[in-house]
Amino acid sequence: MANVADIKTKSDDELSTELNNLKREQFNLRFQAATNQLEKPSRVREVRRSIAQIKTLQTERSRSVAAK
């Protein structure tokens, strides 16, 4: 994922799709790490942080809707 500005411009459906893709990638990376086949260890951290950013944005949006 590029940066926070790109994430904020996406719709809720796009964020959900992106979150599912990142979780699938995270699973695959964990599997590769367990079998010592991980090519780029830094990608694990990037994926984890991207997931956190998306979840944070989804929470912010749901709270703003609930507050209205």
C-alpha positions as CSV (number, residue, x, y, z in Angstrom):
1,M,0.0,0.0,0.0
2,A,1.3,3.4,-0.9
3,N,0.4,5.9,1.8
4,V,-2.3,7.2,4.1
5,A,-3.6,9.8,1.5
6,D,-4.3,7.0,-1.0
7,I,-6.1,4.9,1.6
8,K,-8.3,7.8,2.7
9,T,-9.6,8.4,-0.9
10,K,-10.8,4.8,-1.2
11,S,-14.4,3.8,-0.6
12,D,-15.5,1.5,2.2
13,D,-15.9,-1.4,-0.3
14,E,-12.5,-0.9,-1.7
15,L,-11.0,-0.8,1.8
16,S,-12.7,-4.1,2.7
17,T,-11.3,-5.7,-0.5
18,E,-7.9,-4.3,0.1
19,L,-8.0,-5.6,3.8
20,N,-9.0,-9.1,2.6
21,N,-6.1,-9.1,0.1
22,L,-3.6,-7.9,2.8
23,K,-4.8,-10.6,5.3
24,R,-4.4,-13.3,2.6
25,E,-0.9,-12.0,1.9
26,Q,-0.1,-11.9,5.6
27,F,-1.1,-15.5,5.9
28,N,1.1,-16.5,3.0
29,L,4.1,-14.5,4.4
30,R,3.7,-16.2,7.8
31,F,3.6,-19.6,6.1
32,Q,6.8,-18.7,4.1
33,A,8.5,-17.5,7.3
34,A,7.7,-20.8,9.0
35,T,9.2,-22.8,6.2
36,N,12.3,-20.4,5.9
37,Q,11.3,-19.4,2.4
38,L,10.7,-15.7,3.0
39,E,12.4,-13.6,0.4
40,K,11.7,-10.1,1.8
41,P,11.3,-10.1,5.6
42,S,10.5,-6.4,5.6
43,R,7.3,-7.1,3.7
44,V,5.8,-8.7,6.9
45,R,6.0,-5.4,8.7
46,E,4.7,-3.4,5.8
47,V,1.6,-5.6,5.4
48,R,0.9,-5.5,9.2
49,R,1.1,-1.7,9.2
50,S,-1.1,-1.4,6.2
51,I,-3.7,-3.6,7.8
52,A,-3.6,-1.4,10.9
53,Q,-4.0,1.8,8.8
54,I,-7.0,0.4,7.0
55,K,-8.7,-0.8,10.3
56,T,-8.0,2.6,11.9
57,L,-9.6,4.4,9.0
58,Q,-12.6,2.1,9.0
59,T,-13.1,2.7,12.8
60,E,-12.8,6.4,12.3
61,R,-15.4,6.4,9.6
62,S,-17.9,4.2,11.5
63,R,-17.5,6.4,14.6
64,S,-18.2,9.6,12.6
65,V,-21.3,8.0,11.1
66,A,-22.5,6.9,14.5
67,A,-21.9,10.4,15.9
68,K,-24.1,12.0,13.3
